[in-house]
Amino acid sequence: MLLEMRVAGLTIDPFTNAPIVILKDLEEKNALPIWIGILEASAIAAEIEKLKFSRPMTHDLLKEILDRSEISVKKITVNDLKDNVYYATIYMEKDGDSYEVDARPSDAIAIALRMNSAIFVDTKVLDKSRSIDLRKMDTGEKGGGSRNWLELLEELSPEAFGKYKM
């Protein structure tokens, strides 16, 4: 089953300094953190902030190509999680013909934001993301225990997501 989500914000993993995009469902009952690359985080942040550059960046160029080719992006889905790697699909349409393209979630999200397309997550991905053993890390707390990443993220206040909170 697909659950419509939106980009709730970007944050930084305090342990690895890797960017994380946070997706939340429209009722804010479910959240999905996806660790992404710095370049993709910059592309998502630029679109959230509506920043314009003197020259087109990669995702802006792709949007321009799609627009000029009269190809619409109907939706994107984050549809699988295998070996701690998320998978996404971009669903496009031109002249009544539908096309699906495999993509990294970060690129699919960056494109969806630019094309005003819906973002969906398969509920099986949410279930799998809650059971990733490698997402437990030592938090450095007294007692040396580890905490589940989702628990840690759920405890963060909206302000902790910084200026990219939407």
C-alpha positions as CSV (number, residue, x, y, z in Angstrom):
1,M,0.0,0.0,0.0
2,L,1.3,3.5,-0.9
3,L,1.2,6.3,1.6
4,E,1.5,9.9,0.4
5,M,4.2,11.8,2.1
6,R,5.9,15.2,1.9
7,V,9.4,16.5,2.7
8,A,9.2,17.6,6.3
9,G,12.8,18.8,6.4
10,L,16.5,18.1,6.2
11,T,18.8,17.5,9.1
12,I,22.3,16.2,9.7
13,D,23.2,12.9,11.3
14,P,25.0,14.0,14.4
15,F,27.3,10.9,14.3
16,T,28.4,10.8,10.6
17,N,27.5,14.4,9.5
18,A,25.6,12.8,6.6
19,P,22.5,14.7,5.5
20,I,19.1,13.1,6.1
21,V,15.8,14.0,4.3
22,I,12.8,13.4,6.5
23,L,9.6,12.4,4.8
24,K,6.3,12.5,6.8
25,D,2.9,11.4,5.9
26,L,0.2,14.0,5.5
27,E,-1.3,13.2,8.9
28,E,2.1,13.2,10.5
29,K,1.7,9.7,11.9
30,N,4.7,8.2,10.1
31,A,8.2,9.5,9.3
32,L,10.9,8.1,7.1
33,P,14.5,9.3,7.4
34,I,16.6,8.7,4.4
35,W,20.3,9.3,4.5
36,I,21.4,11.0,1.3
37,G,24.5,12.6,-0.3
38,I,25.5,16.2,0.3
39,L,24.9,17.2,-3.4
40,E,21.4,15.7,-3.3
41,A,20.7,17.4,0.0
42,S,21.8,20.7,-1.5
43,A,19.5,20.2,-4.5
44,I,16.6,19.5,-2.2
45,A,17.4,22.4,0.1
46,A,17.8,24.8,-2.9
47,E,14.3,23.8,-4.1
48,I,12.8,24.1,-0.6
49,E,14.3,27.6,-0.3
50,K,13.4,28.4,-4.0
51,L,17.0,29.5,-4.6
52,K,17.9,30.3,-8.2
53,F,21.4,30.0,-9.6
54,S,23.0,31.7,-12.6
55,R,23.4,28.4,-14.3
56,P,21.0,25.4,-14.1
57,M,21.9,22.7,-11.6
58,T,21.5,19.0,-12.5
59,H,17.9,18.6,-11.3
60,D,16.9,22.0,-12.7
61,L,18.3,20.9,-16.0
62,L,16.3,17.7,-15.9
63,K,13.2,19.6,-15.1
64,E,13.8,21.9,-18.1
65,I,14.3,18.9,-20.4
66,L,11.1,17.2,-19.1
67,D,9.1,20.4,-19.5
68,R,10.4,21.1,-23.0
69,S,9.7,17.5,-24.0
70,E,6.2,17.8,-22.6
71,I,6.8,14.9,-20.2
72,S,5.0,15.2,-16.8
73,V,6.1,13.5,-13.6
74,K,2.9,12.0,-12.1
75,K,4.5,10.8,-8.9
76,I,7.5,9.2,-7.3
77,T,7.5,6.3,-5.0
78,V,10.0,5.1,-2.5
79,N,9.2,1.4,-3.0
80,D,11.8,-0.8,-1.6
81,L,14.6,-1.2,1.0
82,K,17.2,-3.9,0.4
83,D,20.5,-4.2,2.3
84,N,19.9,-0.8,3.8
85,V,19.6,0.8,0.4
86,Y,16.3,2.6,-0.5
87,Y,14.9,2.3,-4.1
88,A,12.6,4.7,-5.8
89,T,10.6,5.0,-9.1
90,I,9.7,8.1,-11.1
91,Y,6.4,7.7,-12.9
92,M,6.2,9.9,-16.1
93,E,3.7,10.4,-18.8
94,K,3.8,11.8,-22.3
95,D,0.9,11.8,-24.8
96,G,-1.0,9.2,-22.8
97,D,2.0,6.8,-22.6
98,S,3.3,6.0,-19.1
99,Y,7.0,5.4,-18.3
100,E,8.7,4.2,-15.1
101,V,12.3,5.0,-14.3
102,D,14.4,3.6,-11.4
103,A,16.0,6.3,-9.3
104,R,17.7,7.0,-6.1
105,P,15.2,8.4,-3.6
106,S,17.2,11.6,-3.2
107,D,17.1,12.3,-6.9
108,A,13.4,11.3,-7.2
109,I,12.5,13.6,-4.3
110,A,14.5,16.5,-5.8
111,I,12.7,16.0,-9.1
112,A,9.3,15.6,-7.5
113,L,9.8,18.9,-5.7
114,R,10.7,20.7,-8.9
115,M,7.8,19.1,-10.8
116,N,5.2,19.6,-8.1
117,S,4.6,15.8,-8.1
118,A,3.3,13.6,-5.3
119,I,5.7,11.6,-3.2
120,F,4.6,8.2,-2.0
121,V,6.2,5.6,0.2
122,D,5.3,1.9,0.2
123,T,4.2,0.9,3.7
124,K,6.5,-2.1,3.5
125,V,9.4,0.3,3.3
126,L,8.2,1.9,6.5
127,D,8.0,-1.5,8.2
128,K,11.5,-2.5,6.9
129,S,13.0,0.8,8.0
130,R,11.9,0.2,11.6
131,S,13.8,-3.1,11.7
132,I,17.2,-2.2,10.4
133,D,19.8,-3.5,12.9
134,L,22.5,-1.3,11.5
135,R,20.5,1.9,12.3
136,K,21.4,1.3,16.0
137,M,24.4,3.3,16.9
138,D,26.2,4.2,20.1
139,T,24.8,7.6,21.2
140,G,27.7,8.2,23.6
141,E,25.3,8.4,26.5
142,K,26.4,7.3,29.9
143,G,25.9,3.6,30.3
144,G,27.2,2.9,26.8
145,G,23.9,1.7,25.4
146,S,22.7,2.2,21.9
147,R,19.4,3.7,20.8
148,N,17.3,3.1,17.7
149,W,17.7,5.9,15.2
150,L,13.9,6.2,14.6
151,E,13.4,6.7,18.4
152,L,16.1,9.4,18.4
153,L,14.6,11.2,15.4
154,E,11.1,11.0,16.9
155,E,12.3,12.7,20.0
156,L,13.6,15.7,18.1
157,S,11.5,18.8,18.2
158,P,10.4,20.4,14.9
159,E,13.0,23.2,15.6
160,A,15.8,20.6,15.6
161,F,15.3,20.2,11.8
162,G,16.8,23.6,11.2
163,K,15.8,26.1,8.6
164,Y,14.8,23.5,6.1
165,K,11.7,22.5,8.1
166,M,8.6,22.8,5.9
